[in-house]
Amino acid sequence: MEDKYLYLFSLAVILLSTKFLGLISRRVQLPAVVGALISGIILGFLEFIEYTDFIQKASEIGVILLMFMAGLDTDLDELKKSGLASFLVAVLGVVLPLLGGFLCFKYMFPEEYANNSLGFLKAVFVGITLTATSVSITVETLREMGKLKGKMGTTIMGAAIIDDIVGIIVLTTITSMQDTSVNPTIVLVKIVMFFIFVVLTGGVVFFLKNKFIGSVKRRRRISIYALAFCLFMSFIAEEGFGVADITGAYFAGLMFCAFSVREYIGKKFNVLNYLFFAPVFFASIGMQTNMKSLTGDIIWFTVVLTIVAILTKVIGCGLGAKICKFNNKEALGIGIGMISRGEVALIVAQKGADCGLLSETLFPAIVVVVIITTLITPILLKILLTEKNSNGAVETA
């Protein structure tokens, strides 16, 4: 077999292995992403598949499509309903994990932190990876227990949306400052210009909503337009403003989230992404995760970072909920519901690795944090929200 055709075999193995382990994850009531990650880790550990340029580029497209879909799934009505509560929960749920991750790196790797200004940015970036929230597993757990449409569920959903937006802005700022030869003022000006560009573009898209986009409704072309727009925004963000391409993709999706055709676009993107690009992305994350580097100080760092990741979300988000007059149980439930990092943290970590802010030795630590926080969230929620009645029968709180 010629080497130029090996990518076909590699893709077949990636798709089958991620699907198989994803199904096993679902059987034990965990997100399929956990199985896909484990699949990539196994393939990387066995060195069974070569991480080629083609897989890298397919993975990047998967990231872009995932972020577009995250923007598309944003429910603006949820933000209006939860209002101040979601905002406070989100802000404290970003600030405390960011500070916690920063301090973990600073005090556990003092020599690297004090080395130069890049050490400071690396410490901040470790904190950024802890700010991300993926509530897909929380949503499924709350839906199963009949709590999704309640005040607690609505607040978690609204906070997760704001959390992602704040996290994207912080990520954009830090990654843009990674090049020490660039003037920070110029970087900030470019970021401001990018958001002005987003607002102006959003205005144009909104104007076309009824004039053009709304008229095509369920015709196939709308999905092609949305995909082209997503790729265009990603390109402009990266090349035009020095902002992460995933930021452009996220805001592209956000511009379509209020359209009547968003569900149709979402279904088309789901088929495109989850059939091919998303499995390649999650497998590639695992393939790049060198678990052999988890030794000595890195293992200790992983343990501490995992504890910090859990506690800072519970305390930060729970405190925000308490300020907004939630009772203790509801506040704790909101804090636990925001623990899971999921695919959002993986996307952020990958972006940090690409720009040199997350080393190969620390990358596995983030992956372990993502897996553990994803596993522990539904378990803790069910323990908190399940009670026994006077007859000893189990019921939701």
HUGI-V358526 format. One record per backbone hydrogen bond with DSSP energy under -1.0 kcal/mol. NH is the residue of the N-H (numbers start at 1). CO is the residue of the C=O. If there is no record, write none. Layout:
nh: [NH/NH]
co: [CO/CO]
//
This chain:
nh: [5/6/8/10/11/12/13/14/15/16/17/18/19/20/21/22/23/24/25/26/27/28/29/30/34/36/37/38/39/40/41/42/43/44/45/46/48/52/56/57/58/59/60/61/62/63/64/65/66/67/68/69/70/71/72/73/74/79/80/81/82/83/85/87/88/89/90/91/92/93/94/95/96/98/99/100/101/102/103/104/105/106/107/108/109/113/114/119/121/122/123/124/125/126/127/128/129/131/134/139/140/141/142/143/144/145/146/147/154/155/156/157/158/159/160/161/162/163/164/165/166/167/168/169/170/171/172/173/174/175/176/177/182/187/188/189/190/191/192/193/194/195/196/197/198/199/200/201/202/203/204/205/206/207/208/212/213/214/219/222/223/224/225/226/227/228/229/230/231/232/233/234/235/236/237/238/239/240/241/243/247/248/249/250/251/252/253/254/255/259/262/265/266/267/268/269/270/271/272/273/274/275/278/280/281/282/283/284/285/286/287/288/290/291/293/294/295/298/300/301/302/303/304/305/306/307/308/309/310/311/312/314/315/316/317/318/319/320/321/322/323/324/325/326/331/332/333/334/335/336/337/339/346/347/348/349/350/351/352/353/354/355/357/358/363/366/367/368/369/370/371/372/373/374/375/376/377/380/381/382/383/384/385/386/387/389/392/395/397]
co: [2/3/5/6/7/8/9/10/11/12/13/14/15/16/17/18/19/20/21/22/23/24/26/25/31/32/33/34/35/36/37/38/39/40/41/42/43/50/52/53/54/55/56/57/58/59/60/61/62/63/64/65/66/67/68/69/71/75/76/77/78/79/82/83/84/85/86/87/88/89/91/91/92/94/95/96/97/98/99/100/101/102/103/104/105/109/110/116/117/118/119/120/121/122/123/124/125/128/340/135/136/137/138/139/140/141/143/142/150/151/152/153/154/155/156/157/158/159/160/161/162/163/164/165/166/167/168/169/170/171/172/173/179/183/184/185/186/187/188/189/190/191/192/193/194/195/196/197/198/199/200/201/202/203/204/208/208/209/216/219/220/220/221/222/223/224/225/226/227/228/229/230/231/232/233/234/235/236/236/237/244/244/245/246/247/248/249/250/251/256/259/261/262/263/264/265/266/267/268/269/270/271/273/276/277/278/279/280/281/282/283/284/288/289/290/291/293/295/296/297/298/299/300/301/302/303/304/305/306/307/308/310/311/312/313/314/315/316/317/318/319/320/322/321/327/328/329/330/331/332/333/336/342/343/344/345/346/347/348/349/350/351/352/352/359/362/363/364/365/366/367/368/369/370/371/372/373/376/377/378/379/380/381/382/395/393/389/387/385]
//
